């Protein structure tokens, strides 16, 4: 063990939660300590490697989380008193996942994620939304190699009728795992832990092409209320919810089928712990300090112990519980808990080394991924970096928008219903700081140096295997689409000279900051955001000003065709999207469209057309509006070259370069 990891696990043991071998409080009431461990949002990041940069990366990788798993078990006096789960979003999201899908997965060949996980002794796994990106057939062929069961309690067979009472589950909803564990005196007991899984109901919009006519989804909390009592009846002593779902505190409604339902699950009687994911955040952490009914010190939601261990293998989630057996009532009860999210990288250094046996086992898959990513597709005459993608119109978004627009224009040629519509293109920065708003690491940005372009560069520019779609929307809808995108920014107070952050990373993920190319417009950040991160209206603010098409103001009834992706087109969250707006459903991935565009137009010269900007702020006060980039030579040189209106201020404690953006005329 490294020093930091050893201190961590010893600290847990000495805390009083895990004291196996120290004797029980009463001869009649045995005490058992169990350890629940979770991984989530691995996204096929099995190796500790950045395939975009072609270099080792000690901040990611299940091969490093594996070391934490083994340490966490070894630190127990009774290692069998432990349970290991995965929360989902496992087979998609990294170049290794892309390579495996691109090459196909013949029957009998094991997906690399399961080559690793089968060695680690997982007890159960839950499906995430990205499991469906490659279709149900590929998912089934992948999962059949898992040496552990899968669960999801809110996905049902689409039986093509309107009667919800006869709906049949598509997957097993839960799993009861019985283990012989030892109490603090070393005596054996059989304890049954029930695990119930959930995924975002929105898979029906996000992966409509793969799922429509096959499955339907239902509300997470409602299904928990249906199945948790059943689990109790079947003998579960402890029930652990594994929702691939983040936290929302919006008033609950079953009809809304909330994407982020972990907060609501804490209200379901019988759920003893929540091991969640999907949001790529850490729980407990300061990110949730202001969330109602959350105790970040204890790691609880409404008193229920809960954990969310980041993403890409960055952390291992751990919930330690003490169970007391009441001989009179013949049942176990929870008398104490402690929650931790243990990192693989801390204090600017690796906290653990990669598991050597897993690295060796995955060597072939790793090399095949490297070879796949290094196939050439063209050339760029300039650097394509996303350091400024949420500060000004940016080449890293422009080239994606251009590729999508060209594809749709070619597709509608000769289509009498669509060919006369103006074609716009919506694209967003997938990589612009991390989900917690820390901008210190270049790997959190798109970094494509000029010169030869390879498959890995197209994957860096377009992170997800989305398929291209187009929607038809009018001017009024486009205005509100952009208003929601403009929620990316904090409201600037024009009465203070104190530094004000411009970009709201934690409240609004950058992949929702759509730039609609083909229109020109400005964003007035002195106005309040009209929408929150879910595009729900929260004010009457109007940030989008001077919206025009080819120099003419956009009228509410003007019609446009907008190239985008299946997530945005089918999601219905943004105005102008949803099933009734979709007019083109392409089988081609946006990333493949981008790669083909580069091949056909090489060498490409990435230049933003400046179609959007911030509205100048006329204020008597000298404002200090700030944004952050990595404190690296590459990032600082890029800002100096591309953002003349930005002035370097300082390097902060996170090793981020802080800049002032001058928006005053």
C-alpha positions in Angstrom: 0.0 0.0 0.0 1.0 3.6 -0.5 1.3 5.7 2.6 -1.8 7.7 1.9 -3.9 4.6 1.1 -2.7 2.8 4.2 -3.5 5.7 6.4 -6.9 6.0 4.8 -7.9 2.4 5.5 -6.4 2.4 9.0 -8.4 5.5 9.7 -11.6 3.8 8.7 -10.9 0.9 10.9 -9.9 3.0 14.0 -13.0 5.2 13.6 -15.1 2.6 15.4 -17.2 1.7 12.4 -15.1 -1.4 11.5 -13.7 -3.1 14.6 -13.9 -6.7 13.6 -12.3 -9.0 16.2 -12.7 -6.4 19.1 -15.7 -8.2 20.7 -19.4 -7.4 20.5 -21.3 -5.0 22.9 -23.5 -7.9 24.1 -23.2 -11.6 24.1 -26.8 -11.8 22.9 -26.6 -9.1 20.2 -23.8 -9.8 17.7 -22.3 -6.9 15.7 -21.3 -7.4 12.1 -19.3 -4.8 10.1 -19.8 -4.9 6.4 -18.1 -2.9 3.6 -20.0 -1.8 0.5 -17.8 -0.8 -2.4 -18.8 0.9 -5.7 -17.4 1.9 -9.0 -19.4 4.0 -11.4 -19.1 5.8 -14.8 -16.0 3.8 -15.8 -16.9 4.6 -19.5 -14.5 1.9 -20.7 -11.6 3.6 -19.1 -10.1 0.3 -18.0 -6.5 1.3 -18.5 -4.7 4.3 -16.9 -4.0 5.8 -20.3 -5.0 8.9 -22.2 -5.5 7.7 -25.8 -6.0 11.2 -27.1 -2.7 12.3 -25.8 -1.1 8.9 -26.3 0.4 8.9 -22.8 -0.1 7.2 -19.4 -2.6 9.0 -17.1 -2.5 8.0 -13.4 -5.7 9.9 -12.7 -8.0 7.4 -14.5 -8.4 3.7 -15.0 -10.0 0.7 -13.4 -6.6 -0.9 -13.3 -5.8 1.6 -10.5 -9.2 1.4 -8.8 -8.6 -2.3 -8.7 -5.7 -1.7 -6.3 -8.0 0.3 -4.0 -10.6 -2.5 -4.1 -8.0 -5.1 -3.1 -6.7 -2.8 -0.4 -10.1 -2.2 1.0 -10.8 -5.9 1.3 -7.4 -6.7 2.7 -7.8 -4.0 5.4 -10.7 -5.9 6.9 -10.2 -8.6 9.5 -12.8 -10.6 7.6 -12.4 -9.7 3.9 -15.6 -11.7 3.0 -17.6 -9.1 4.9 -17.5 -7.0 1.7 -19.7 -6.4 -1.4 -18.6 -4.8 -4.7 -21.0 -3.2 -7.2 -20.7 -1.2 -10.4 -23.3 1.5 -11.1 -23.2 1.6 -14.9 -22.0 3.6 -18.0 -19.4 0.9 -18.4 -19.0 -0.2 -22.0 -19.0 3.2 -23.8 -17.1 6.5 -23.4 -13.4 5.9 -24.1 -11.4 5.0 -27.2 -11.2 1.4 -25.9 -15.0 1.2 -25.9 -15.1 2.8 -29.4 -12.5 0.4 -30.7 -14.3 -2.7 -29.4 -17.5 -1.6 -30.9 -15.9 -0.6 -34.2 -14.2 -4.0 -34.5 -17.3 -5.8 -33.4 -17.6 -8.4 -30.6 -17.7 -11.9 -31.9 -19.4 -14.5 -29.8 -17.0 -16.0 -27.3 -14.7 -12.9 -27.3 -14.8 -11.1 -23.9 -15.2 -7.3 -23.8 -12.1 -5.8 -22.1 -14.2 -4.2 -19.3 -15.2 -7.7 -18.2 -11.8 -9.2 -18.6 -10.9 -6.8 -15.8 -14.1 -6.9 -13.7 -14.3 -10.7 -13.7 -11.0 -10.8 -11.9 -12.2 -8.4 -9.2 -15.2 -10.3 -7.8 -18.1 -8.0 -8.4 -21.3 -9.1 -6.8 -23.7 -7.2 -9.0 -23.8 -4.4 -11.7 -26.4 -1.9 -12.8 -27.1 -0.6 -16.3 -26.4 3.0 -17.1 -27.8 5.1 -19.9 -24.7 4.9 -22.1 -24.9 1.1 -22.1 -27.5 1.5 -24.9 -25.5 3.7 -27.2 -24.4 0.7 -29.4 -27.8 -1.0 -29.4 -29.4 -3.9 -27.5 -27.6 -6.6 -29.5 -24.1 -5.3 -28.8 -25.1 -4.8 -25.2 -26.3 -8.3 -24.8 -23.2 -9.8 -26.4 -21.0 -7.7 -24.1 -22.8 -8.4 -20.9 -23.1 -12.1 -21.4 -19.4 -12.3 -20.5 -19.9 -10.7 -17.1 -19.2 -13.1 -14.3 -21.9 -11.3 -12.1 -25.6 -10.5 -12.5 -27.0 -7.2 -13.9 -30.1 -5.4 -12.7 -32.4 -2.6 -13.6 -35.9 -2.1 -12.1 -37.3 0.6 -14.3 -36.9 -0.8 -17.9 -39.8 -2.9 -19.3 -40.7 -4.7 -22.5 -42.6 -2.6 -24.9 -45.8 -4.7 -25.3 -47.5 -2.1 -27.5 -50.5 -1.6 -25.3 -51.7 1.1 -22.9 -52.2 -1.2 -19.9 -49.3 -0.6 -17.4 -50.5 -3.4 -15.2 -49.4 -6.2 -17.5 -45.9 -4.7 -18.3 -43.1 -7.2 -18.0 -39.6 -6.3 -16.8 -36.9 -6.3 -19.5 -34.1 -7.0 -16.9 -34.0 -8.5 -13.5 -35.0 -5.7 -11.2 -32.9 -6.6 -8.2 -30.5 -9.2 -6.8 -30.4 -10.7 -3.3 -26.8 -11.6 -2.3 -26.4 -13.9 0.7 -23.0 -14.2 2.2 -21.6 -15.9 5.3 -20.0 -13.1 7.2 -18.3 -12.9 10.6 -19.3 -10.8 13.6 -16.8 -9.1 15.9 -16.3 -12.3 17.8 -15.5 -14.2 14.7 -18.8 -16.1 14.6 -20.5 -16.8 11.2 -23.9 -15.4 10.2 -25.7 -15.5 6.9 -26.6 -11.9 5.8 -28.6 -11.1 2.7 -28.0 -7.8 1.0 -30.5 -6.8 -1.6 -29.3 -4.6 -4.5 -31.8 -2.8 -6.7 -30.8 -0.8 -9.8 -32.2 2.0 -11.9 -31.3 4.1 -14.9 -32.5 7.4 -16.3 -35.9 7.0 -18.0 -34.6 9.5 -20.6 -32.8 6.7 -22.5 -36.0 6.5 -24.6 -35.2 10.0 -26.0 -31.4 9.7 -26.0 -31.3 6.3 -27.7 -34.7 6.3 -29.4 -33.4 4.7 -32.6 -32.0 1.7 -30.6 -34.9 1.3 -28.1 -38.2 2.4 -29.6 -40.5 -0.6 -30.0 -38.3 -2.7 -27.8 -38.5 -1.2 -24.3 -40.2 1.5 -22.2 -39.0 3.1 -19.0 -40.8 4.1 -15.8 -40.1 6.5 -12.9 -37.2 5.5 -10.6 -38.8 6.3 -7.2 -42.1 4.7 -8.1 -40.4 1.4 -9.1 -38.4 1.5 -5.8 -41.6 1.8 -3.9 -42.9 -1.2 -5.9 -40.0 -3.6 -5.5 -38.3 -2.7 -2.2 -41.1 -4.3 -0.1 -40.9 -7.3 -2.3 -37.2 -7.6 -1.5 -37.9 -7.4 2.2 -40.5 -10.2 1.9 -37.9 -12.3 0.1 -35.4 -12.0 2.9 -33.2 -8.9 2.3 -31.6 -7.9 5.6 -30.1 -4.7 4.1 -31.3 -3.0 0.9 -28.9 -0.9 -1.2 -30.2 1.2 -4.1 -27.8 1.5 -7.1 -29.4 4.3 -9.2 -27.5 5.5 -12.2 -28.9 8.9 -11.4 -27.7 12.1 -9.8 -29.4 14.5 -7.4 -32.3 16.9 -8.1 -34.3 18.7 -5.4 -37.1 19.8 -7.7 -40.5 18.8 -6.3 -41.1 15.1 -7.1 -43.6 14.0 -9.7 -43.9 10.4 -10.9 -45.2 11.7 -14.2 -42.0 13.7 -14.8 -39.8 10.6 -14.7 -36.9 12.6 -13.2 -33.5 11.9 -14.7 -31.8 12.6 -11.3 -33.7 10.7 -8.6 -31.2 9.7 -5.9 -32.5 12.4 -3.5 -36.0 11.1 -3.9 -34.9 7.5 -3.2 -33.9 8.5 0.3 -37.6 8.9 1.1 -38.4 5.3 0.1 -38.9 3.2 3.2 -36.6 0.2 3.4 -33.7 1.6 1.4 -30.7 1.5 3.8 -28.0 2.9 1.5 -27.7 4.6 -1.9 -24.7 4.1 -4.2 -25.3 6.4 -7.1 -23.6 7.9 -10.2 -24.4 9.4 -13.6 -23.4 13.0 -12.7 -19.6 12.4 -12.7 -19.3 14.1 -9.3 -18.1 13.1 -5.8 -20.5 12.5 -2.9 -19.9 13.4 -0.2 -18.2 16.6 -1.2 -18.5 20.4 -0.9 -20.3 20.3 -4.3 -23.4 19.3 -2.3 -22.9 21.4 0.8 -25.9 23.6 0.0 -28.2 20.7 -1.0 -31.2 20.4 1.3 -31.3 17.5 3.7 -27.7 16.5 2.8 -25.0 16.0 5.4 -21.6 16.0 3.6 -19.7 15.3 6.9 -21.7 12.1 7.5 -22.2 11.3 3.8 -26.0 11.0 4.1 -29.0 12.1 2.1 -32.0 12.5 4.4 -30.1 10.4 6.9 -29.4 7.5 4.4 -25.7 6.8 3.8 -24.8 7.5 0.2 -21.8 7.7 -2.0 -21.0 8.7 -5.6 -17.3 8.0 -6.6 -16.6 10.3 -9.5 -15.9 8.9 -12.9 -13.4 7.0 -15.1 -12.2 5.0 -12.1 -11.1 8.1 -10.3 -12.4 7.0 -6.9 -13.7 3.9 -5.1 -17.0 4.6 -3.2 -17.1 3.0 0.2 -20.0 2.7 2.7 -19.1 0.9 5.9 -22.0 -0.3 8.1 -22.3 -1.8 11.5 -25.2 -4.3 11.8 -26.7 -5.4 15.1 -28.7 -8.5 15.4 -31.7 -8.3 17.6 -32.3 -11.9 18.8 -35.8 -11.1 20.1 -37.0 -9.6 16.8 -34.9 -12.0 14.7 -33.6 -9.2 12.5 -30.6 -7.1 11.7 -30.6 -3.3 12.1 -28.0 -0.7 11.1 -26.4 1.0 14.1 -23.6 3.0 12.4 -22.2 4.0 9.0 -19.3 5.8 7.5 -18.9 7.0 3.9 -15.8 7.7 1.9 -14.8 8.2 -1.7 -11.2 7.1 -1.9 -9.1 8.6 -4.8 -6.6 6.9 -7.0 -4.8 10.3 -7.3 -4.4 12.8 -4.5 -2.1 15.6 -3.5 -0.8 15.9 -7.0 0.5 12.4 -7.0 -0.7 8.8 -7.6 -2.3 7.4 -4.5 -1.9 3.8 -5.8 -0.2 1.9 -8.6 -2.0 0.0 -11.3 -2.8 -3.6 -10.7 0.0 -5.3 -12.6 -2.0 -8.5 -13.3 -4.8 -6.6 -14.9 -2.5 -4.5 -17.0 -0.9 -7.6 -18.4 -4.3 -9.2 -19.0 -5.4 -6.2 -21.0 -2.2 -5.6 -23.0 -3.6 -6.8 -26.3 -6.8 -4.7 -26.0 -4.7 -1.7 -25.0 -2.4 -2.0 -28.1 -5.3 -2.6 -30.4 -6.9 0.6 -29.1 -3.6 2.6 -29.6 -3.4 1.3 -33.2 -7.0 2.2 -33.9 -6.7 5.7 -32.6 -3.5 6.4 -34.6 -5.0 5.9 -38.0 -4.5 9.1 -40.1 -7.5 11.0 -41.5 -6.1 14.3 -42.7 -4.2 17.4 -41.6 -4.9 20.7 -39.8 -3.1 23.9 -40.5 -3.6 25.3 -37.0 -4.1 24.1 -33.4 -7.6 23.2 -32.3 -7.9 23.7 -28.5 -11.1 24.2 -26.4 -9.5 26.4 -23.7 -11.7 29.3 -24.8 -14.7 27.4 -26.0 -17.1 28.9 -23.4 -15.5 32.3 -23.6 -15.8 33.1 -27.3 -16.7 31.4 -30.6 -14.2 28.7 -31.0 -12.6 26.5 -33.7 -13.1 23.3 -31.7 -16.8 23.8 -32.0 -16.8 25.4 -35.5 -15.3 22.4 -37.2 -17.9 20.1 -35.8 -20.7 22.5 -36.8 -19.3 22.8 -40.3 -19.1 19.1 -40.7 -22.7 18.6 -39.5 -24.0 21.4 -41.7 -22.3 20.1 -44.9 -23.7 16.6 -44.2 -27.3 17.8 -43.8 -27.1 20.1 -46.9 -25.9 17.2 -49.0 -28.6 14.9 -47.6 -31.5 17.3 -48.3 -30.5 18.1 -51.9 -33.5 17.3 -54.0 -35.8 16.9 -51.1 -38.7 19.2 -52.0 -39.9 19.3 -48.3 -36.5 20.4 -46.9 -34.1 21.7 -49.5 -35.3 25.3 -49.3 -34.9 25.6 -45.5 -31.9 27.4 -44.2 -29.6 24.9 -42.5 -28.0 25.7 -39.1 -25.8 23.5 -37.0 -25.8 23.1 -33.2 -22.6 22.0 -31.5 -21.2 22.2 -27.9 -17.9 21.9 -26.1 -17.8 18.4 -24.7 -14.4 19.1 -23.0 -14.0 22.4 -21.2 -12.9 22.0 -17.6 -14.2 19.0 -15.5 -17.7 18.5 -14.1 -16.7 20.1 -10.8 -15.4 23.2 -12.6 -11.7 22.6 -12.1 -9.8 23.8 -15.1 -6.3 22.8 -14.1 -5.8 19.7 -16.3 -5.3 19.8 -20.1 -7.0 16.4 -20.3 -10.3 18.1 -19.4 -10.0 20.0 -22.7 -9.9 19.2 -26.4 -6.2 19.4 -27.4 -5.6 18.8 -31.1 -2.2 20.2 -32.2 -1.8 21.3 -35.9 -0.3 18.8 -38.3 -1.5 15.3 -39.1 -4.9 14.4 -37.8 -5.8 10.9 -36.6 -8.9 9.0 -35.5 -8.0 10.0 -31.9 -8.2 13.7 -32.8 -11.7 13.3 -34.2 -12.7 11.4 -31.0 -11.2 14.3 -29.0 -13.2 16.8 -30.9 -16.4 14.7 -30.7 -16.4 12.7 -27.5 -19.6 10.6 -27.8 -20.9 8.1 -30.3 -24.0 10.1 -31.0 -25.8 9.8 -34.3 -26.6 12.8 -36.5 -30.1 14.1 -36.5 -31.8 17.3 -37.7 -34.8 19.1 -36.3 -37.1 21.7 -37.8 -37.7 24.7 -35.5 -38.9 28.2 -35.8 -37.3 31.5 -34.7 -39.2 31.6 -31.4 -38.0 28.1 -30.5 -34.5 28.9 -31.5 -34.4 32.0 -29.3 -35.4 29.8 -26.3 -33.0 27.1 -27.3 -30.2 29.7 -27.1 -31.6 31.2 -23.9 -31.2 27.8 -22.2 -27.7 27.5 -23.6 -26.9 30.9 -22.2 -27.6 29.6 -18.7 -24.0 28.4 -18.9 -23.0 31.8 -17.4 -23.4 33.5 -14.0 -25.2 36.8 -13.9 -22.7 39.6 -13.7 -23.3 42.3 -11.1 -22.5 45.7 -12.7 -22.2 47.4 -9.3 -19.1 45.7 -7.9 -15.5 45.7 -8.9 -14.8 42.4 -7.0 -13.8 39.4 -9.2 -16.8 37.6 -10.7 -16.7 34.1 -12.2 -18.2 34.1 -15.7 -18.8 30.3 -16.3 -21.2 28.3 -14.2 -19.6 24.8 -14.6 -21.2 23.0 -11.8 -24.7 24.3 -12.4 -24.7 23.8 -16.2 -22.6 21.1 -18.0 -20.7 22.5 -20.9 -22.1 19.8 -23.3 -25.4 21.7 -23.0 -23.8 25.0 -24.1 -25.0 24.8 -27.7 -23.6 27.2 -30.2 -26.1 27.4 -33.2 -23.9 28.2 -36.1 -25.5 30.1 -39.1 -27.1 32.6 -36.8 -25.5 35.6 -35.3 -26.3 36.7 -31.8 -25.0 38.2 -28.5 -25.3 37.0 -24.9 -26.1 39.6 -22.3 -24.7 38.2 -19.0 -26.0 41.1 -17.0 -29.4 39.6 -17.3 -30.5 36.7 -15.1 -30.5 33.2 -16.6 -33.9 32.5 -18.0 -33.6 28.7 -17.4 -31.8 26.3 -15.0 -29.7 23.4 -16.0 -32.8 21.4 -16.9 -34.1 24.1 -19.2 -36.9 24.9 -16.7 -37.8 28.6 -16.7 -36.7 30.3 -13.5 -36.9 34.0 -14.5 -38.0 36.4 -17.2 -34.4 37.2 -18.1 -33.6 37.7 -21.8 -29.9 37.1 -22.5 -30.1 36.5 -26.2 -30.0 39.8 -28.1 -29.5 40.8 -31.8 -30.4 37.4 -33.1 -30.1 37.4 -36.9 -29.8 35.2 -39.9 -27.7 36.6 -42.8 -28.0 40.1 -41.4 -31.8 40.1 -40.9 -33.5 39.8 -37.5 -35.0 36.3 -36.9 -38.8 36.4 -36.8 -40.7 34.1 -34.5 -42.2 32.2 -37.4 -39.1 31.8 -39.5 -38.3 28.1 -40.1 -34.9 26.5 -40.0 -33.3 23.1 -40.2 -30.8 22.5 -37.4 -28.2 19.7 -37.6 -27.5 18.2 -34.2 -27.2 14.8 -32.5 -29.7 12.2 -31.3 -29.3 13.2 -27.6 -30.3 16.8 -28.3 -32.8 16.2 -31.1 -34.8 13.5 -29.2 -34.3 14.9 -25.7 -37.1 17.5 -25.8 -35.4 19.5 -23.1 -34.4 22.4 -25.3 -37.1 24.3 -27.2 -37.3 23.2 -30.8 -36.3 19.6 -29.9 -38.3 16.4 -29.3 -39.8 13.8 -31.5 -42.3 16.1 -33.2 -39.4 18.3 -34.4 -37.2 15.6 -35.8 -37.1 15.4 -39.6 -33.8 13.6 -40.3 -32.6 10.5 -38.4 -29.2 9.6 -39.8 -27.6 6.2 -39.1 -24.2 7.9 -39.2 -22.3 8.9 -36.0 -21.5 12.6 -35.7 -17.9 11.6 -35.1 -17.8 9.7 -38.3 -19.4 12.6 -40.1 -16.6 14.8 -38.7 -13.8 12.4 -39.7 -15.2 12.1 -43.2 -15.4 15.9 -43.4 -11.8 16.2 -42.4 -10.8 13.6 -45.0 -12.7 15.3 -47.8 -11.5 18.9 -46.9 -7.9 18.2 -45.8 -5.9 20.2 -45.0 -8.5 21.9 -42.8 -8.0 25.4 -41.5 -10.0 25.7 -38.2 -11.3 29.2 -38.0 -14.2 30.3 -35.9 -16.6 32.6 -37.8 -17.4 34.7 -34.7 -21.2 34.2 -35.0 -21.7 34.8 -31.2 -20.2 37.0 -28.6 -21.0 38.6 -25.3 -22.9 41.8 -25.4 -20.7 44.8 -24.3 -21.5 45.8 -20.7 -22.0 49.5 -20.2 -21.3 50.0 -16.5 -19.9 52.9 -14.4 -18.0 50.4 -12.3 -14.7 48.9 -13.5 -15.8 45.2 -13.6 -13.5 42.2 -13.1 -15.0 39.2 -14.9 -12.8 36.1 -14.8 -12.4 32.7 -16.4 -9.8 30.0 -15.9 -7.6 27.7 -18.0 -4.8 25.2 -17.2 -1.6 26.9 -16.0 0.4 25.4 -18.8 2.5 27.0 -21.5 0.2 25.6 -24.2 -2.9 27.0 -22.7 -1.5 30.4 -21.8 0.1 30.9 -25.2 -3.2 30.0 -26.8 -5.1 32.5 -24.8 -2.5 35.2 -25.5 -2.8 34.5 -29.2 -6.5 34.0 -29.5 -8.1 36.2 -26.8 -6.7 39.7 -27.0 -9.5 41.0 -24.7 -8.2 38.7 -21.9 -5.6 39.7 -19.4 -3.7 37.3 -17.1 -4.3 38.0 -13.4 -2.8 35.2 -11.3 -2.2 31.5 -10.8 -4.6 30.2 -8.1 -4.2 27.4 -5.6 -5.7 24.8 -8.1 -2.8 25.7 -10.5 -5.3 27.3 -12.9 -4.4 30.4 -14.8 -7.0 33.1 -14.0 -7.8 35.7 -16.7 -9.9 38.9 -16.7 -12.2 39.2 -19.7 -12.9 42.8 -20.7 -16.5 43.1 -21.8 -16.7 46.9 -21.2 -16.6 49.1 -24.3 
